[in-house]
Amino acid sequence: MNAQPADGWRMIEMASDLARQGVEFALATVVWRQAPSSGHQGARAIITADGQLHGWIGGACAEPVVVREAQRAIEDRTPRLILLGAPDQFADVPEGMMFVQMSCQSEGALQLYIEPVLPSPHLVVVGRSPMAATLVELASGVGWRADLVDVADFKTAHVGSRSVVVIATQGHGDEEAVEQAVTVGPAFVGLVASRKRGESVLGYLADRGVAREVLDQVRVPVGLDLGHTSHSEIAVSVLAELVELRAKGILDPEPNSNPGSQTSLRRAGNPGVAGTAIDLVCGMTVAADDTSRPFVHEGETYYFCCPGCRAAFEKDPAAYVTVRE
């Protein structure tokens, strides 16, 4: 049975929706298969940072591996081409391709391309000046999600941990806007003002009890120093600095602010990402739950892809724990 093209396109539509919502995820595509794998060429799946999989790329043997590698791709921002199969199936793996052991009895194999999809930056410009409107227009032109909010309407609900906030109120409520913005802890806050005016705003907020370490994160003045410029050119200078900071990774939120980040989570005795484990007998990645034949040894729980692996481990646990850990 061939994969239904509509399913692949449905995943593309879902990917577009997630990107607009600012959700990080990875898109996995089957580019080659060897029968009798249940995955089919062209099949796609979406994996979110917390390990949720939508779509179909293969059965119980392939799915945990794909989820694990997708989470790693999201974490390190690097796509990967992976080959899943048994070690004796492939004598030579091409350069740039990652081989992952898949010890399924079906003897099928899959080649998948896993691509992390990072959301476009979310720019919130607070103000109503022509410069503020120009900045929103320019940011939208380079693919950023950009919102223009009047200072009177600006609320913390407009901002998230990934937002980039530029206060361009030009003296009309600078203090209130900056205080609202830093309360949320966005990825970046910048104030369009002279250095003297900026010091006055931050000093006022410090007197109100806003922590100095929080205020130190506010960039003022924001924008590259291009000399004497017009209002429209100030918008260019601000976006230029934001693009530069993004390229350097400075606009990325801290890992802990990304729900579902799996940076340091591990299962006891099993070097898989959260929600997965490594079958210590065959090396395959499996789901760390009751479906993977859990076995407790010396207070630690181990998981297995099949009854045979579990039986081998039960017979001599020390042989596998010593070798693998």
Secondary structure, DSSP 4 states (H G I P E B T S, - for coil): -PPPHHHHHHHHHHHHHHHHHT--EEEEEEEEEETT-S--TT-EEEEETT--EEE-S--TTTHHHHHHHHHHHHHHT--EEEEEE-GGG-S-PPTTEEEEE---TT--EEEEEEEEEPPPPEEEEE--SHHHHHHHHHHHHTT-EEEEE-GGG--GGG--TTEEEEE--TTSSHHHHHHHHHHH--SEEEE-S-HHHHHHHHHHHHHTT--HHHHTTEESS-S---SS--HHHHHHHHHHHHHHHHHTTTTSPPGGGSTT--TT--BTTB-SPTTEEE-TTT--EEESSGGG--EEETTEEE--SSHHHHHHHHH-HHHHHHHH-
